[in-house]
Amino acid sequence: MKISSAEFVMSNSDVAKCPKDPFPEYAFIGRSNVGKSSLINMLTNRKSLAKTSGRPGKTQLINHFVINKKWFLVDLPGYGYARVSKSSKKVFQRFITDYFKNRKQLISAFILVDSRHEPQKIDLEFMEWMGINNIPFSIIFTKADKLSKNKLTPQIEAYKKSMLQFWEEMPNYFITSSTSNLGKDEILNYIEEINSQP
């Protein structure tokens, strides 16, 4: 898939106010500082479509972008760390939960995890919640350029081993680098393949 247009549509914290268009929707979520904004900018060929920040927890709303006037890319707040009050965190978690449970246009989520780190409890618990609620998702391993291939492969294998303790099979996954565009074509082709199905 070639992305010819990517436009910001709206930000909000109320799922009922999300766009009414019947376009298929793909949501991107992960722990704060996992490289989500950089990945979205890489996928869409835009330097600042999603706002990158050195401060984790920058995304605090449901952000909709319409891609090629055919589907929505949704940038969701990171779960876990955010430099906000506990009450604000509860609000974030509630509207993220509402979004996944109630958004009928949602086709699939992409859960981002940092390829440099061991499997994190918060990521595993979030994926477990997604599985229990029958919400389709793929895993995106980010920042692969930060590791040599000799280190990256064992990291991915360790993640698989950890996942297979609780899952019958490893969920669909992609290995990416926002710096080198690694994984870009694979993710976009995956979305295009799903969108082309009747």
N, C-alpha and C positions, 0 to 999 in steps of 0.2 A: 504494500500500500504506500502510495505517495501522499503526503499531507500537503494540500495546496492552500488550505485556510484553517486557522485556529483562532477563535474569537472568544473573549470573555463574555459570559452571559449574565451571571449574577452570583452573589454571595448571600447566604442566609443561614439561620440556625433552626429553621422550621421546615421539616420535610414536606408539609402540606403546601408550602410556598415555592417548592422547586419547580422547574419548568414543566409545563403541561405537554410539551411536544412528545410524540410517541417514539422518539429516537431511542435506539439501544444505548445503554449507559454502562460505562466501565469505571469503577472507583479505585483510586490509588490511596493506600493507607500504610502506615508503618510507625515505628517509634520515632519520636522527634530526633532530628539530626541524622536520619538514615540516608539522606540524599534524594528525597522525594521531589522537591522542586527542580533540582538539577536534572533528574531523570525525565520529568514532564517536559522541561524545556528542550532536552535532547530529542525526545520522541517527536515533538511538534516543530522542530527547527526554529524555535524562538528563543532568544537570549533571556527574555524576562517575562514570559507569559505567566509563569508561576514565580512568585517572589522568593528568591533565595535569601537566606539570612544566616549570620554566624550565631544568632541566638535561637536555641532550640525552642520549639513550641510556637513558632511564628504564625502558622496556619491555625486559625481559631474558628473558621466557619466552613460550611459546605460550599465549595467553589465549583461552579459549572462552566465548562468551556465547550463550545460546539465545534466539532472537527469536520471539515469538508462539507459542512451543512447537512451531515448525515448521522452523526452519533455524538454522544456526550462523553467527554473525559471529566471525571469528578475528582477534585483534589480535596481530601478529607483531613481534618486535624489529626496530628500524631497522637497515638495513645501513649500513656506513660508520662514521661517527664514533660512538663511545660511550666514556664516561670509565671504561674498564675496561682490564685488562691485555691484552696481545696473545694470551695463551693463552685468556683468557675470550672474546675476539672469535672465535677459531677455533672454540670450542665453539658460540657463537651461530650462526656461519655453517654449521656442520655440521648443527645440528638444523633450521635453516631449509631447507637443501638436502634433508635427509631428509623434512621435512614435505611439500615440494612434489613430491618424487619418489614418495613412498609413501602419501600420504593419499588414499585412494580416494573419500572423501566430497567432496573438493574439486571444486567446479563451476567456480569462476573466482577469480582474484586481482584486486585493485585496487591498482595501483602509484601511490603518491602522489608528485607532484612539485610543487615550489613555483613557482607561475606567475610570480613576480617575477624568476626567474633564467634565465640562458641554459641550454640543454641541458647537463647535467652528465655527464661521462664515466661516473661510477659508475652513474647511472640507466640510461644507454644500454647499458652492459655488462650490467647486471642484466636488462634487457628482452631483450637478445640471448640471454642464457642461458635465459630463460623460453621464447623462441621455439625455440631449439635442442632444448629438452626437451619441446616441444609442450604447454606449460602455458598454458591460456587466460588472458588478462588484459585488463583495461581500464586506461586511464590516468585518474587524477583530478588535475586541476590545482587546487591549494589556494590559499588566501589571495587570491582574485581581487579582494576588496574593497580590497586594498592598492594596486591599480592603477586608473587611470582607463581607461575603455573605449578611448580613443585609444592607450593603451600596452598594454592587455591583448591586443587583437586581433593586433598585430604580434608579440607574444611567443608566442602560440599558433601563428601562422603560421611563425615561425622554428623552433619545435619540430617542426612538421609537416615542414618542409623538411629538417631534420636527420634525422628518422626515415626519410624516404623515400629517403635515400641508401643505406639498408640493408634497408628493408622494401618489399614490393611495394605495400602500402597502409598508411595510417595506422590503427593500432589504434583500437578504439572508445574514446572519451574523454568526460569530463565536466568542466565548469568549476564550481568550488565556492567558497563562502565560509561558514565556520562561524559567522560573525557575522550574516550576513543570510539564512542558510538557502538560498542560491543552490545549485542542483544537487541539493538533497535529494530532491525528488519524482522527478526523472529517475533517480537511482541506485536508489531504492526500487522504482520502477515497473519498472526493468530487471531487478532481482532477482525481483520478483513474476512478471514475464513468463516468465523462465527456469523458475522453480519450478512454474508452471502447465503446463508442457510435460510430456507423458507420458514 
